[in-house]
Amino acid sequence: MSDSIQDRVLKIIANTRRIPLDSVRPDSTFEELGIDSLDRLNILFDLESEFDIEIDDEEAKKVQNIPEMIAGITHLVEAKAKASPES
């Protein structure tokens, strides 16, 4: 499951920055990808939309690289799955 989350996060980052997907690696840093604070904001909005989650602004500010972003999104998606009963 986390592979698909990782792939989706990487794809959103590539689309938001308009860079080739193969240049976005799971271990990339924001600096390597030229991601500034505005890009991060846009990526967060896109991630919230993609995964139907809410990302806390204060927590988002602590994220320093792609692995932390993937871990955070995975955590939020899993927490949401546990909170909503299976239909």
C-alpha positions in Angstrom: 0.0 0.0 0.0 2.8 2.5 0.9 4.3 2.0 -2.6 1.2 3.3 -4.2 1.1 6.3 -1.8 4.8 6.9 -2.5 4.2 6.8 -6.3 1.3 9.2 -6.0 3.2 11.6 -3.8 6.2 11.6 -6.3 3.8 12.1 -9.2 2.2 15.1 -7.6 5.6 16.6 -6.8 6.7 16.2 -10.4 3.4 17.6 -11.8 3.4 20.6 -9.4 7.0 21.4 -10.2 6.6 20.5 -13.9 9.7 18.3 -13.8 10.2 14.8 -15.2 8.8 12.1 -12.8 12.1 10.2 -13.1 14.0 13.1 -11.6 11.9 12.9 -8.4 13.2 10.1 -6.1 11.9 9.0 -2.8 15.1 10.2 -1.1 15.1 13.6 -2.8 15.4 16.8 -0.8 13.3 19.9 -1.5 16.5 21.8 -2.4 17.6 19.2 -5.0 14.2 19.6 -6.7 14.2 23.4 -6.4 11.0 23.3 -4.3 10.5 26.6 -2.5 7.8 27.5 0.1 5.2 28.4 -2.5 5.8 25.1 -4.3 5.5 23.3 -1.0 2.1 25.0 -0.4 0.9 24.0 -3.8 2.1 20.4 -3.3 0.3 20.2 0.0 -3.0 21.4 -1.5 -2.6 18.8 -4.3 -1.8 16.1 -1.7 -4.9 17.0 0.3 -7.0 16.7 -2.8 -5.4 13.5 -4.1 -5.8 11.6 -0.8 -8.8 13.4 0.6 -7.0 14.3 3.8 -6.3 17.4 5.9 -2.7 18.3 6.5 -2.0 20.3 9.6 -0.1 23.5 8.7 2.2 23.4 11.7 3.1 19.7 11.0 3.6 20.5 7.3 6.2 23.2 8.2 8.3 20.6 9.9 8.6 18.4 6.8 12.1 18.9 5.3 12.4 16.3 2.6 10.5 13.8 0.4 10.9 10.8 2.7 9.3 12.8 5.6 6.5 13.9 3.2 5.8 10.3 2.1 5.8 9.1 5.7 3.5 11.9 6.8 1.0 11.3 4.0 1.1 7.5 4.7 0.4 8.1 8.3 -2.6 10.4 7.5 -4.0 8.0 5.0 -3.7 5.1 7.3 -5.3 7.1 10.2 -8.2 8.1 8.0 -8.7 4.4 6.9 -8.8 3.3 10.6 -11.2 6.1 11.5 -13.8 5.3 8.8 -15.6 2.1 9.2 -15.5 -0.4 6.3 -18.6 -0.3 4.2 
